[in-house]
Amino acid sequence: MTDTAERAIAILKENDRGAYTVPTKGLYPFQWNWDSCLTALGQRHFDESRAWTEIETLFAHQWPDGMVPHIVFHVRDDGYFPGPDVWASGRPTATSGITQPAVAGFAVRRLWEAANDRTAADARARALLPKIAAWHRWFFANRDPAGEGLVAIIHPWESGRDNSIDWDETLERVPTEGIAPYSRRDTQHADPAHRPTKAQYDHYIWLVERFRSLGWDNSKLHDASPFRIVDPGFNAILLRACADLADVADALGAPEIVAENRAFAAKGLAAMESLWSEPGGQYLCRDRLTGTLIASASVGGLLSAFAAIPAPRAAALAGTIGARARACRYIVPSHDPADPRFEAKRYWRGPAWLVANYMIADGLARAGEQATAAAITRSSLELIAQSGFAEYYDPHSGEPCGGGSFTWTAAMVLEFLDRT
C-alpha cells in the first residue's frame, strides 16, 4: 500500500462516527447525502461491511414519500448553520428538507460488483434496491411534473454546487426580504474568501423559510419555488444511478425495479439533448420558469459525461476539458477560466474538486475517451501530492481551499489509485 493510500484511509477513519462519516471535523459535523455515498466507495477498499453501513444509515432516514434528505442531524452541534431548528422538518431524527445528487444507485453497484463477500453483498444490495428505487420514483413524481424526463432542483444546495455561477441570474428573482437574522458558522472554519457570499446565503435562507412555511410538502415545493433549474450534471448522476440500479436489480431478480429505472434512464437521456450547446461544447442548465438555457460554462455541464450520453457528445466534452486544461495547471476547474465571473478559490465558482473529477473521468473512460480520463486522474493525484486532502483546490496554483482532511477527497483518491 502506498503512503498516499495510507493517509487517505487514516482520514476516512478519523472522520468516522461509527455508522456514518462526517465530511470533515468542524466545518461539516453531520452526515451529508452524496458525501456518504461517495465515501462508501473509499471505505470499501479497507472495510467492505463498513461501506455498506454508510449507505444503509443514510437510507434509514429516508422520508415516507421516498425523498432522501441532504443532511441527517444525528447529534446536536451548534457549529453549523442552518441547523435542525431552522429546517424544522419534523422527522424523528432531524434532517434537512431538501435532497442532493442521487449517486446512491451508482455507489451500490460499485460496492456490489467489487464485493469479496458475495452472500453479504447480495443481501445488503437487495435490501437497498427498493429504497433507492423509491427515491428515483420520488424525483420524477415531484421534480418532473410535466413528464419531460428531466428533474429540476429547487434550491442551489440540492445541486451540491451551492454557489455555482450557473445560479446567479436565477437567484436574482429569489427575494431576501423578511428572512430571520442568522449567524453563519462556515466562515469560522474556512477562509470567507473561499466560501459563498452573504448575499448568496440570504437567497438560500429565503428558500428554506419558504419551503418550511409549506410544511415541507413535496407535492407543493416545485411549483412554489422561484428557483427551478434543470441541471445537466444533477440529471446525469440520477440517470446513471437509474441505469446502475436496474443492472443490479436485474441480477438480483427484481424485474419491476429493472423496468421502471431503465425507462427513466432512456427517457432522460433522450431529453438531455435539449440541454446541449454546440457553440459551448457542453451541456447547459435550463431555467424551467423561462424555458431558456443558461449561458454558464460550469462543471455541471461536464458532469453529464457520467451518464451514457452519445459518443460524439462525450468526445466534445473531452475536447472542452482539454481546452480548459490549457488555461489552468490543474483540471477540472468548476467553471471556465475564460469567464470573467470565474473565481479560482471560491467554492464552486472555479476551484477543482476531486469528486467531480472522479465522475467525469469515470464517464469519459466508459465512453472511450481514455486519454482525457487518464489526464484527469493524473491531475487529481498531483493535487494530493502537492496540497494534501483538501475540500477543493485553486486550479491555477493547486492551493488547498475550504476544509482540510476531507473525507470524500480521501475516498476518491483510493478510487483513483485503484484504477491506476
One Martini backbone bead per residue (centre of mass of N, CA, C, O) as a GRO file, in nm:
protein
  420
    1MET     BB    1   0.097   0.036   0.021
    2THR     BB    2   0.067   0.356  -0.003
    3ASP     BB    3   0.099   0.653   0.151
    4THR     BB    4  -0.155   0.779   0.031
    5ALA     BB    5  -0.351   0.555   0.115
    6GLU     BB    6  -0.297   0.571   0.418
    7ARG     BB    7  -0.395   0.864   0.450
    8ALA     BB    8  -0.680   0.821   0.347
    9ILE     BB    9  -0.769   0.613   0.559
   10ALA     BB   10  -0.718   0.792   0.807
   11ILE     BB   11  -0.940   0.999   0.737
   12LEU     BB   12  -1.181   0.810   0.732
   13LYS     BB   13  -1.145   0.726   1.032
   14GLU     BB   14  -1.146   1.009   1.166
   15ASN     BB   15  -1.457   1.070   1.037
   16ASP     BB   16  -1.574   0.844   1.196
   17ARG     BB   17  -1.909   0.769   1.372
   18GLY     BB   18  -1.967   0.442   1.303
   19ALA     BB   19  -2.239   0.486   1.081
   20TYR     BB   20  -2.096   0.758   1.002
   21THR     BB   21  -1.967   1.038   0.803
   22VAL     BB   22  -1.783   1.315   0.808
   23PRO     BB   23  -1.638   1.538   0.603
   24THR     BB   24  -1.542   1.727   0.853
   25LYS     BB   25  -1.416   1.885   1.099
   26GLY     BB   26  -1.647   2.144   1.200
   27LEU     BB   27  -1.773   2.234   0.921
   28TYR     BB   28  -1.904   1.916   0.902
   29PRO     BB   29  -2.097   1.744   1.162
   30PHE     BB   30  -2.253   1.560   0.954
   31GLN     BB   31  -2.469   1.393   0.731
   32TRP     BB   32  -2.417   1.354   0.391
   33ASN     BB   33  -2.539   1.225   0.114
   34TRP     BB   34  -2.318   1.218  -0.124
   35ASP     BB   35  -2.081   1.181   0.056
   36SER     BB   36  -2.150   0.896   0.162
   37CYS     BB   37  -2.159   0.742  -0.107
   38LEU     BB   38  -1.860   0.815  -0.182
   39THR     BB   39  -1.724   0.714   0.076
   40ALA     BB   40  -1.787   0.410   0.037
   41LEU     BB   41  -1.579   0.372  -0.192
   42GLY     BB   42  -1.339   0.393   0.007
   43GLN     BB   43  -1.415   0.187   0.232
   44ARG     BB   44  -1.403  -0.079   0.057
   45HIS     BB   45  -1.079  -0.104   0.064
   46PHE     BB   46  -1.094  -0.183   0.408
   47ASP     BB   47  -1.437  -0.197   0.466
   48GLU     BB   48  -1.704  -0.337   0.343
   49SER     BB   49  -1.922  -0.323   0.565
   50ARG     BB   50  -1.894  -0.017   0.626
   51ALA     BB   51  -1.990   0.081   0.348
   52TRP     BB   52  -2.280  -0.020   0.372
   53THR     BB   53  -2.355   0.136   0.630
   54GLU     BB   54  -2.344   0.422   0.519
   55ILE     BB   55  -2.597   0.387   0.334
   56GLU     BB   56  -2.798   0.269   0.539
   57THR     BB   57  -2.808   0.516   0.724
   58LEU     BB   58  -2.924   0.711   0.524
   59PHE     BB   59  -3.190   0.531   0.454
   60ALA     BB   60  -3.307   0.539   0.749
   61HIS     BB   61  -3.391   0.867   0.664
   62GLN     BB   62  -3.615   0.831   0.488
   63TRP     BB   63  -3.888   0.937   0.356
   64PRO     BB   64  -4.208   0.832   0.297
   65ASP     BB   65  -4.198   0.956  -0.012
   66GLY     BB   66  -3.856   0.895  -0.078
   67MET     BB   67  -3.685   1.099   0.029
   68VAL     BB   68  -3.340   1.209   0.055
   69PRO     BB   69  -3.169   1.386   0.252
   70HIS     BB   70  -2.888   1.602   0.276
   71ILE     BB   71  -2.931   1.595   0.598
   72VAL     BB   72  -2.817   1.437   0.906
   73PHE     BB   73  -2.892   1.496   1.256
   74HIS     BB   74  -2.759   1.297   1.488
   75VAL     BB   75  -2.638   1.549   1.639
   76ARG     BB   76  -2.559   1.796   1.843
   77ASP     BB   77  -2.456   2.113   1.669
   78ASP     BB   78  -2.362   2.462   1.671
   79GLY     BB   79  -2.140   2.467   1.417
   80TYR     BB   80  -2.408   2.487   1.227
   81PHE     BB   81  -2.543   2.653   0.929
   82PRO     BB   82  -2.833   2.521   0.916
   83GLY     BB   83  -3.007   2.376   1.151
   84PRO     BB   84  -3.272   2.193   1.272
   85ASP     BB   85  -3.443   2.447   1.361
   86VAL     BB   86  -3.465   2.568   1.075
   87TRP     BB   87  -3.594   2.327   0.928
   88ALA     BB   88  -3.825   2.174   1.068
   89SER     BB   89  -3.909   1.863   0.950
   90GLY     BB   90  -4.033   1.640   1.166
   91ARG     BB   91  -3.831   1.426   1.224
   92PRO     BB   92  -3.717   1.198   1.439
   93THR     BB   93  -3.463   1.264   1.281
   94ALA     BB   94  -3.307   1.520   1.197
   95THR     BB   95  -3.354   1.711   0.893
   96SER     BB   96  -3.363   1.812   0.607
   97GLY     BB   97  -3.582   1.926   0.310
   98ILE     BB   98  -3.369   1.834   0.105
   99THR     BB   99  -3.158   1.733  -0.152
  100GLN     BB  100  -2.937   1.529  -0.364
  101PRO     BB  101  -2.742   1.369  -0.549
  102ALA     BB  102  -2.819   1.037  -0.697
  103VAL     BB  103  -2.551   0.821  -0.623
  104ALA     BB  104  -2.638   0.545  -0.492
  105GLY     BB  105  -2.673   0.348  -0.732
  106PHE     BB  106  -2.376   0.354  -0.810
  107ALA     BB  107  -2.250   0.270  -0.538
  108VAL     BB  108  -2.388  -0.005  -0.514
  109ARG     BB  109  -2.266  -0.126  -0.763
  110ARG     BB  110  -1.972  -0.105  -0.678
  111LEU     BB  111  -1.994  -0.274  -0.422
  112TRP     BB  112  -2.116  -0.530  -0.550
  113GLU     BB  113  -1.898  -0.592  -0.770
  114ALA     BB  114  -1.643  -0.575  -0.548
  115ALA     BB  115  -1.714  -0.805  -0.377
  116ASN     BB  116  -1.611  -1.062  -0.153
  117ASP     BB  117  -1.896  -1.085  -0.012
  118ARG     BB  118  -2.152  -1.207  -0.180
  119THR     BB  119  -2.381  -1.269   0.018
  120ALA     BB  120  -2.386  -0.993   0.161
  121ALA     BB  121  -2.419  -0.813  -0.090
  122ASP     BB  122  -2.687  -0.924  -0.187
  123ALA     BB  123  -2.850  -0.859   0.070
  124ARG     BB  124  -2.787  -0.550   0.089
  125ALA     BB  125  -2.880  -0.472  -0.192
  126ARG     BB  126  -3.169  -0.584  -0.179
  127ALA     BB  127  -3.256  -0.386   0.054
  128LEU     BB  128  -3.191  -0.113  -0.116
  129LEU     BB  129  -3.345  -0.110  -0.383
  130PRO     BB  130  -3.636   0.002  -0.299
  131LYS     BB  131  -3.526   0.270  -0.182
  132ILE     BB  132  -3.393   0.385  -0.436
  133ALA     BB  133  -3.641   0.360  -0.617
  134ALA     BB  134  -3.815   0.559  -0.450
  135TRP     BB  135  -3.636   0.803  -0.502
  136HIS     BB  136  -3.658   0.810  -0.807
  137ARG     BB  137  -3.968   0.833  -0.812
  138TRP     BB  138  -3.979   1.100  -0.660
  139PHE     BB  139  -3.842   1.277  -0.865
  140PHE     BB  140  -4.050   1.236  -1.107
  141ALA     BB  141  -4.304   1.326  -0.937
  142ASN     BB  142  -4.180   1.618  -0.808
  143ARG     BB  143  -3.951   1.725  -1.054
  144ASP     BB  144  -4.153   1.618  -1.319
  145PRO     BB  145  -4.460   1.718  -1.388
  146ALA     BB  146  -4.446   1.699  -1.724
  147GLY     BB  147  -4.268   1.448  -1.823
  148GLU     BB  148  -3.967   1.499  -1.971
  149GLY     BB  149  -3.716   1.334  -1.793
  150LEU     BB  150  -3.645   1.584  -1.611
  151VAL     BB  151  -3.511   1.739  -1.331
  152ALA     BB  152  -3.546   1.965  -1.060
  153ILE     BB  153  -3.414   2.213  -0.880
  154ILE     BB  154  -3.499   2.430  -0.572
  155HIS     BB  155  -3.192   2.443  -0.472
  156PRO     BB  156  -2.860   2.489  -0.474
  157TRP     BB  157  -2.788   2.260  -0.261
  158GLU     BB  158  -2.886   2.016  -0.433
  159SER     BB  159  -2.641   2.011  -0.642
  160GLY     BB  160  -2.358   2.068  -0.467
  161ARG     BB  161  -2.330   2.370  -0.620
  162ASP     BB  162  -2.410   2.627  -0.455
  163ASN     BB  163  -2.232   2.891  -0.609
  164SER     BB  164  -2.281   2.882  -0.890
  165ILE     BB  165  -2.295   3.064  -1.177
  166ASP     BB  166  -2.561   2.936  -1.283
  167TRP     BB  167  -2.748   3.098  -1.047
  168ASP     BB  168  -2.736   3.408  -1.053
  169GLU     BB  169  -2.989   3.499  -1.214
  170THR     BB  170  -3.207   3.336  -1.062
  171LEU     BB  171  -3.152   3.454  -0.771
  172GLU     BB  172  -3.262   3.743  -0.830
  173ARG     BB  173  -3.576   3.631  -0.788
  174VAL     BB  174  -3.493   3.585  -0.498
  175PRO     BB  175  -3.572   3.676  -0.213
  176THR     BB  176  -3.478   3.854   0.122
  177GLU     BB  177  -3.713   3.946   0.260
  178GLY     BB  178  -3.777   3.855   0.605
  179ILE     BB  179  -3.548   3.722   0.718
  180ALA     BB  180  -3.391   3.580   0.956
  181PRO     BB  181  -3.160   3.613   1.161
  182TYR     BB  182  -2.805   3.527   1.116
  183SER     BB  183  -2.526   3.288   1.181
  184ARG     BB  184  -2.251   3.189   1.057
  185ARG     BB  185  -2.004   2.903   1.050
  186ASP     BB  186  -1.814   2.850   0.804
  187THR     BB  187  -1.625   3.115   0.842
  188GLN     BB  188  -1.484   2.983   1.108
  189HIS     BB  189  -1.338   2.732   0.930
  190ALA     BB  190  -1.311   2.922   0.673
  191ASP     BB  191  -1.234   3.114   0.427
  192PRO     BB  192  -1.443   3.357   0.311
  193ALA     BB  193  -1.308   3.364   0.017
  194HIS     BB  194  -1.410   3.042  -0.025
  195ARG     BB  195  -1.706   3.130   0.007
  196PRO     BB  196  -2.001   3.214   0.013
  197THR     BB  197  -2.196   3.475   0.021
  198LYS     BB  198  -2.426   3.657   0.187
  199ALA     BB  199  -2.614   3.711  -0.048
  200GLN     BB  200  -2.652   3.413  -0.113
  201TYR     BB  201  -2.756   3.321   0.166
  202ASP     BB  202  -3.017   3.481   0.166
  203HIS     BB  203  -3.148   3.312  -0.057
  204TYR     BB  204  -3.128   3.038   0.074
  205ILE     BB  205  -3.302   3.109   0.328
  206TRP     BB  206  -3.561   3.188   0.190
  207LEU     BB  207  -3.620   2.907   0.076
  208VAL     BB  208  -3.635   2.756   0.339
  209GLU     BB  209  -3.869   2.928   0.460
  210ARG     BB  210  -4.070   2.867   0.236
  211PHE     BB  211  -4.082   2.555   0.269
  212ARG     BB  212  -4.154   2.552   0.569
  213SER     BB  213  -4.435   2.702   0.531
  214LEU     BB  214  -4.526   2.419   0.364
  215GLY     BB  215  -4.434   2.161   0.533
  216TRP     BB  216  -4.264   1.994   0.331
  217ASP     BB  217  -4.441   1.966   0.065
  218ASN     BB  218  -4.353   1.803  -0.225
  219SER     BB  219  -4.616   1.874  -0.398
  220LYS     BB  220  -4.537   2.207  -0.377
  221LEU     BB  221  -4.234   2.307  -0.410
  222HIS     BB  222  -4.178   2.337  -0.708
  223ASP     BB  223  -4.401   2.564  -0.771
  224ALA     BB  224  -4.296   2.755  -0.521
  225SER     BB  225  -4.031   2.797  -0.672
  226PRO     BB  226  -3.812   3.042  -0.817
  227PHE     BB  227  -3.614   2.786  -0.820
  228ARG     BB  228  -3.581   2.619  -1.146
  229ILE     BB  229  -3.344   2.366  -1.230
  230VAL     BB  230  -3.192   2.211  -1.509
  231ASP     BB  231  -2.935   1.994  -1.435
  232PRO     BB  232  -2.713   1.802  -1.600
  233GLY     BB  233  -2.548   1.675  -1.369
  234PHE     BB  234  -2.779   1.584  -1.190
  235ASN     BB  235  -2.916   1.408  -1.410
  236ALA     BB  236  -2.679   1.221  -1.477
  237ILE     BB  237  -2.663   1.090  -1.201
  238LEU     BB  238  -2.950   0.977  -1.199
  239LEU     BB  239  -2.934   0.812  -1.466
  240ARG     BB  240  -2.701   0.634  -1.380
  241ALA     BB  241  -2.844   0.517  -1.131
  242CYS     BB  242  -3.073   0.384  -1.282
  243ALA     BB  243  -2.899   0.192  -1.453
  244ASP     BB  244  -2.749   0.055  -1.216
  245LEU     BB  245  -2.992  -0.045  -1.059
  246ALA     BB  246  -3.105  -0.222  -1.285
  247ASP     BB  247  -2.864  -0.420  -1.300
  248VAL     BB  248  -2.884  -0.525  -1.011
  249ALA     BB  249  -3.182  -0.609  -1.022
  250ASP     BB  250  -3.145  -0.817  -1.244
  251ALA     BB  251  -2.948  -1.007  -1.081
  252LEU     BB  252  -3.169  -1.011  -0.818
  253GLY     BB  253  -3.477  -1.025  -0.908
  254ALA     BB  254  -3.616  -0.710  -0.997
  255PRO     BB  255  -3.816  -0.629  -1.254
  256GLU     BB  256  -3.961  -0.361  -1.178
  257ILE     BB  257  -3.704  -0.195  -1.131
  258VAL     BB  258  -3.585  -0.233  -1.406
  259ALA     BB  259  -3.808  -0.106  -1.583
  260GLU     BB  260  -3.831   0.172  -1.450
  261ASN     BB  261  -3.522   0.262  -1.471
  262ARG     BB  262  -3.485   0.226  -1.776
  263ALA     BB  263  -3.699   0.433  -1.849
  264PHE     BB  264  -3.576   0.676  -1.715
  265ALA     BB  265  -3.305   0.670  -1.870
  266ALA     BB  266  -3.407   0.688  -2.162
  267LYS     BB  267  -3.571   0.949  -2.141
  268GLY     BB  268  -3.348   1.132  -2.022
  269LEU     BB  269  -3.133   1.104  -2.245
  270ALA     BB  270  -3.307   1.231  -2.465
  271ALA     BB  271  -3.357   1.505  -2.307
  272MET     BB  272  -3.056   1.607  -2.289
  273GLU     BB  273  -3.040   1.736  -2.575
  274SER     BB  274  -3.182   2.012  -2.482
  275LEU     BB  275  -2.884   2.097  -2.331
  276TRP     BB  276  -2.724   2.139  -2.579
  277SER     BB  277  -2.412   2.313  -2.677
  278GLU     BB  278  -2.235   2.371  -2.949
  279PRO     BB  279  -2.066   2.628  -2.888
  280GLY     BB  280  -1.981   2.516  -2.588
  281GLY     BB  281  -1.926   2.199  -2.570
  282GLN     BB  282  -2.192   2.160  -2.381
  283TYR     BB  283  -2.388   2.147  -2.122
  284LEU     BB  284  -2.685   2.314  -1.997
  285CYS     BB  285  -2.878   2.494  -1.818
  286ARG     BB  286  -3.230   2.520  -1.722
  287ASP     BB  287  -3.489   2.741  -1.699
  288ARG     BB  288  -3.808   2.651  -1.621
  289LEU     BB  289  -3.959   2.928  -1.624
  290THR     BB  290  -3.836   3.025  -1.922
  291GLY     BB  291  -3.685   2.789  -2.106
  292THR     BB  292  -3.382   2.867  -2.079
  293LEU     BB  293  -3.063   2.878  -2.134
  294ILE     BB  294  -2.758   2.892  -1.949
  295ALA     BB  295  -2.475   3.101  -1.987
  296SER     BB  296  -2.279   2.851  -1.829
  297ALA     BB  297  -1.947   2.707  -1.799
  298SER     BB  298  -1.972   2.441  -1.618
  299VAL     BB  299  -1.930   2.135  -1.454
  300GLY     BB  300  -2.221   2.039  -1.494
  301GLY     BB  301  -2.188   1.982  -1.806
  302LEU     BB  302  -1.949   1.769  -1.764
  303LEU     BB  303  -2.103   1.559  -1.579
  304SER     BB  304  -2.263   1.425  -1.814
  305ALA     BB  305  -2.053   1.192  -1.865
  306PHE     BB  306  -2.171   0.989  -1.648
  307ALA     BB  307  -2.354   0.929  -1.859
  308ALA     BB  308  -2.499   0.770  -2.156
  309ILE     BB  309  -2.389   0.942  -2.375
  310PRO     BB  310  -2.309   1.022  -2.666
  311ALA     BB  311  -2.008   0.995  -2.816
  312PRO     BB  312  -1.990   1.284  -2.941
  313ARG     BB  313  -2.034   1.425  -2.668
  314ALA     BB  314  -1.791   1.311  -2.517
  315ALA     BB  315  -1.580   1.424  -2.713
  316ALA     BB  316  -1.653   1.721  -2.668
  317LEU     BB  317  -1.594   1.727  -2.364
  318ALA     BB  318  -1.298   1.653  -2.391
  319GLY     BB  319  -1.225   1.909  -2.552
  320THR     BB  320  -1.309   2.114  -2.337
  321ILE     BB  321  -1.114   2.013  -2.119
  322GLY     BB  322  -0.857   2.059  -2.285
  323ALA     BB  323  -0.888   2.367  -2.300
  324ARG     BB  324  -0.880   2.411  -1.986
  325ALA     BB  325  -0.597   2.285  -1.945
  326ARG     BB  326  -0.457   2.538  -2.095
  327ALA     BB  327  -0.568   2.751  -1.854
  328CYS     BB  328  -0.464   2.536  -1.640
  329ARG     BB  329  -0.291   2.323  -1.428
  330TYR     BB  330  -0.569   2.210  -1.315
  331ILE     BB  331  -0.803   1.944  -1.317
  332VAL     BB  332  -1.134   2.046  -1.300
  333PRO     BB  333  -1.278   2.321  -1.337
  334SER     BB  334  -1.588   2.466  -1.222
  335HIS     BB  335  -1.496   2.680  -1.440
  336ASP     BB  336  -1.441   2.892  -1.684
  337PRO     BB  337  -1.155   3.086  -1.697
  338ALA     BB  338  -1.270   3.293  -1.925
  339ASP     BB  339  -1.463   3.386  -1.725
  340PRO     BB  340  -1.513   3.679  -1.543
  341ARG     BB  341  -1.656   3.508  -1.292
  342PHE     BB  342  -1.417   3.371  -1.214
  343GLU     BB  343  -1.304   3.183  -0.909
  344ALA     BB  344  -1.037   3.004  -0.788
  345LYS     BB  345  -1.139   2.995  -0.451
  346ARG     BB  346  -1.474   2.985  -0.479
  347TYR     BB  347  -1.573   2.698  -0.463
  348TRP     BB  348  -1.795   2.673  -0.755
  349ARG     BB  349  -1.626   2.924  -0.931
  350GLY     BB  350  -1.336   2.723  -1.004
  351PRO     BB  351  -1.255   2.498  -0.851
  352ALA     BB  352  -1.124   2.187  -0.780
  353TRP     BB  353  -1.282   1.856  -0.769
  354LEU     BB  354  -1.257   1.519  -0.708
  355VAL     BB  355  -1.551   1.429  -0.749
  356ALA     BB  356  -1.587   1.541  -1.030
  357ASN     BB  357  -1.346   1.404  -1.158
  358TYR     BB  358  -1.439   1.113  -1.113
  359MET     BB  359  -1.704   1.121  -1.282
  360ILE     BB  360  -1.586   1.219  -1.545
  361ALA     BB  361  -1.374   0.995  -1.584
  362ASP     BB  362  -1.566   0.759  -1.579
  363GLY     BB  363  -1.741   0.842  -1.823
  364LEU     BB  364  -1.514   0.872  -2.036
  365ALA     BB  365  -1.405   0.585  -2.020
  366ARG     BB  366  -1.676   0.448  -2.109
  367ALA     BB  367  -1.666   0.628  -2.392
  368GLY     BB  368  -1.336   0.616  -2.481
  369GLU     BB  369  -1.189   0.869  -2.318
  370GLN     BB  370  -0.896   0.789  -2.192
  371ALA     BB  371  -0.703   1.031  -2.198
  372THR     BB  372  -0.873   1.230  -2.030
  373ALA     BB  373  -0.912   1.049  -1.785
  374ALA     BB  374  -0.606   1.026  -1.721
  375ALA     BB  375  -0.555   1.330  -1.683
  376ILE     BB  376  -0.743   1.366  -1.441
  377THR     BB  377  -0.605   1.165  -1.256
  378ARG     BB  378  -0.326   1.294  -1.249
  379SER     BB  379  -0.413   1.571  -1.144
  380SER     BB  380  -0.538   1.472  -0.879
  381LEU     BB  381  -0.273   1.342  -0.761
  382GLU     BB  382  -0.107   1.602  -0.771
  383LEU     BB  383  -0.272   1.759  -0.565
  384ILE     BB  384  -0.211   1.573  -0.329
  385ALA     BB  385   0.099   1.593  -0.332
  386GLN     BB  386   0.096   1.909  -0.288
  387SER     BB  387  -0.196   1.963  -0.084
  388GLY     BB  388  -0.364   1.736  -0.010
  389PHE     BB  389  -0.689   1.680   0.165
  390ALA     BB  390  -0.896   1.874   0.030
  391GLU     BB  391  -1.189   2.001  -0.072
  392TYR     BB  392  -1.032   2.213  -0.261
  393TYR     BB  393  -0.885   2.382  -0.566
  394ASP     BB  394  -0.668   2.571  -0.719
  395PRO     BB  395  -0.617   2.544  -1.067
  396HIS     BB  396  -0.346   2.710  -1.079
  397SER     BB  397  -0.180   2.641  -0.790
  398GLY     BB  398  -0.316   2.416  -0.580
  399GLU     BB  399  -0.446   2.537  -0.354
  400PRO     BB  400  -0.586   2.485  -0.062
  401CYS     BB  401  -0.941   2.459   0.013
  402GLY     BB  402  -1.122   2.487   0.276
  403GLY     BB  403  -1.126   2.198   0.397
  404GLY     BB  404  -0.968   1.948   0.578
  405SER     BB  405  -0.947   1.629   0.585
  406PHE     BB  406  -1.123   1.504   0.341
  407THR     BB  407  -1.326   1.248   0.283
  408TRP     BB  408  -1.398   1.239  -0.031
  409THR     BB  409  -1.115   1.280  -0.124
  410ALA     BB  410  -0.999   1.020  -0.006
  411ALA     BB  411  -1.189   0.828  -0.156
  412MET     BB  412  -1.103   0.912  -0.447
  413VAL     BB  413  -0.811   0.830  -0.422
  414LEU     BB  414  -0.862   0.526  -0.394
  415GLU     BB  415  -0.996   0.504  -0.670
  416PHE     BB  416  -0.767   0.610  -0.845
  417LEU     BB  417  -0.554   0.404  -0.755
  418ASP     BB  418  -0.714   0.154  -0.848
  419ARG     BB  419  -0.720   0.249  -1.160
  420THR     BB  420  -0.386   0.257  -1.178
   0.00000   0.00000   0.00000
